[in-house]
Structure formats: structure tokens, C-alpha cells
Amino acid sequence: MKKLLALILSLISVFTFAFAVVGCTPATPSYDGAVKIYMPDGAPALAFAKLMHDENKLGKDDLTYTVVSANNIGGVVANGTATAALMPINAASKLCGTGDRYKILSVNTHGNLYVLSKQTPDGIDSLKGKKVGVINLANVPGLTFKAILKKNEITYTEDESAHTSTSVFLKNIEAGQVAALLNATDNAKLDYVVAPEPQVSKLTTAAPVIKNVLSLQTLWGEDSYPQAVLVVKNELAQDAQFCNALLSALSESATWVKTHGEDAYNAISTHTAEGYATTLAPTVLTESAITGCNIKVVKANEMKATINDYIQKIIEIEPTSASVVSDNFFI
């Protein structure tokens, strides 16, 4: 009887210990190094505007925000300078898609591309036989637009001599060329231009005759597409407390920025890389323009299927434009 009682007490002790262990959540590692967050100018920078405005360190003593040219964001990830970076999904897939150095934390912009024209199209089929300029044709704007044309069974070409009455001629252009090319009276004239917000509002404000006539987000459908994503170094990804604080602050910023255009501009201007000046203008950072940037924070692991689908569709357009990502890429 004594032996049985001893055995029962022993088992109770074991189970009590087991429940105590299960009930405890191991502390996640805290990242103690410098946190350098980079983002490209434009809509991605607007996503971080409130954090920069508040100089929010997110509990870290050594945390900095830096806005760079869109052409330079890949470099600070490739060389490891960035502890975290907001960047186009196709670039993130190529530089970080294995998950060996960086992991994807969130999707922060969900499409900010629109079609400008002096004409009024009757849907996507109206673009057949037309000349369309695309700001950044080789990257997300052009790839997304090409995927939309493919989805609608509309052929396209970048060779003007091969342009027909049923195809779309695509031309890579710079933001500063839009008005001149839409207003041209010679062969250089374009019928439409694909451009991002907030540049769209800047252009239409300067030249009211030019209108925002189509949304690539609407044409894409499927709840739009992942455009700019936040990647963090693996060591920082393990700091759950920091990552959760960052996501929460970015969600607040996404709401705040819509009605704080001037504050957002000032915050971005004071956090640009040395020698660089933002292309944004405070006068056009209206609530409508910022809303058109489609800034919304969604955890990347909740959008895994959408991210993989988008990557697959642009790879079909241009095989070298992106890379298939591994499950290890997602936190």
C-alpha cells in the first residue's frame, strides 16, 4: 500500500511538472545589434512615415530609418547593410527567396499602379492598337501590366515595327516624360501611360487634361497583388517581440498617413540617404493620393498562396524577373 501511494505521488509530481513546462512560453531571442531599416522612395516610404515622424525606435537603442532611391534598395540587401528592408516582391524573391539570410515578414503595399490618358477607354480592350508607356517597364509595373494583358488575351510588343491594330505597343519611359509624350503631336505620341501613385496625382494635378482612367489593381482582380514586402534578417526575425511591435506600428502608420500628408513628407525628407532628395511633393500627398497607394499591413505567411501565385505569373512573363521562393522564406 505504501509502495502504491509512493507511485501515485510520483506520477502526480511528474504530471504537475509536465503541465508547468507546457504552460511556460520560452522567451524568444532578443536582437541586440543595430537595426537599420531601408525603404525606397515613394509609396513604400509612406508606409513607414509615422514611424519616422515619431522617431519610433521600437524598443531598440540603435535603430535608424533610411529612404533611398528605388534603384538602390536591392544593393543594401545584397550586401547585407539592411537589417530590414521594404522592397518590390520580385527583387525580394531573387535576393532573399531561399530564406537563408532574410525572411519575409509582411506585405505592405498591394498595388499602386494606374493608367493615365487624355482619352477615356472602354475597358482593357480599348488598349488594342494603342501605344502605352510604362514607367519601369522591366520591373513590377511592366510585369504586372503584361500579366494583365496576357490574362485578357491581348498581345503586346516592345518592337514598334511589329505593332498591329490588335496588339499593344509597350515603351519604357521616365516619370518626367509622361506629359510630353501624352501631349506629343508626332510619332512619339503615346495614347496611355502606366504610372504609380503618388506620381499619378502629381501628374494629373500639374496637367488636369491628363486623367487617371484605369486601375491595374481592379484589372488584376483577386484582391489585387503583393507589390512591396518587408524582409528582415534571420537574426532579427527571431525577435518576436520586435517583429510584432514593428507590425503594429506599421498598421498604425497605414491609417495615420492618409490624413497626414505634409507630416509624412517632412518625415521622409529628413530620413533620406545622404545626397538624395525625395521625389514626393507635399501638395499632392492628399488623402486620395495616399489611399491610392494601397498601403495595408498583412503578415506574409497569411498571403503565402497569393505571393507564390504573383511570382509564378510574372515568371511566365519574364523567367528572370523573379525566383520561386521556398517555405523557409516565410516567418
HELIX and SHEET records of a PDB file:
HELIX    1   1 LYS A    2  GLY A   23  1                                  22    
HELIX    2   2 ALA A   43  ALA A   47  1                                   5    
HELIX    3   3 ALA A   49  HIS A   53  1                                   5    
HELIX    4   4 ALA A   70  ASN A   72  5                                   3    
HELIX    5   5 ILE A   73  ALA A   78  1                                   6    
HELIX    6   6 ILE A   89  CYS A   96  1                                   8    
HELIX    7   7 ILE A  124  LEU A  127  5                                   4    
HELIX    8   8 VAL A  140  LYS A  151  1                                  12    
HELIX    9   9 GLU A  160  ALA A  162  5                                   3    
HELIX   10  10 ALA A  175  GLN A  177  5                                   3    
HELIX   11  11 VAL A  178  ASN A  183  1                                   6    
HELIX   12  12 GLN A  199  ALA A  206  1                                   8    
HELIX   13  13 LEU A  216  TRP A  220  1                                   5    
HELIX   14  14 ASN A  234  ALA A  237  1                                   4    
HELIX   15  15 ALA A  240  TRP A  256  1                                  17    
HELIX   16  16 VAL A  257  THR A  259  5                                   3    
HELIX   17  17 GLY A  261  SER A  269  1                                   9    
HELIX   18  18 PRO A  282  VAL A  284  5                                   3    
HELIX   19  19 GLU A  287  THR A  291  1                                   5    
HELIX   20  20 ALA A  300  GLU A  302  5                                   3    
HELIX   21  21 LYS A  304  ILE A  317  1                                  14    
HELIX   22  22 ASP A  327  PHE A  329  5                                   3    
SHEET    1   A 6 LEU A  63  VAL A  68  0                                        
SHEET    2   A 6 VAL A  35  PRO A  40  1                                        
SHEET    3   A 6 ALA A  84  PRO A  88  1                                        
SHEET    4   A 6 ALA A 228  LYS A 233 -1                                        
SHEET    5   A 6 TYR A 102  THR A 109 -1                                        
SHEET    6   A 6 ILE A 295  LYS A 299 -1                                        
SHEET    1   B 6 TYR A 156  THR A 157  0                                        
SHEET    2   B 6 VAL A 168  ILE A 173  1                                        
SHEET    3   B 6 LYS A 131  ILE A 135  1                                        
SHEET    4   B 6 TYR A 192  PRO A 196  1                                        
SHEET    5   B 6 LEU A 113  SER A 117 -1                                        
SHEET    6   B 6 LYS A 211  SER A 215 -1                                        
END                                                                             
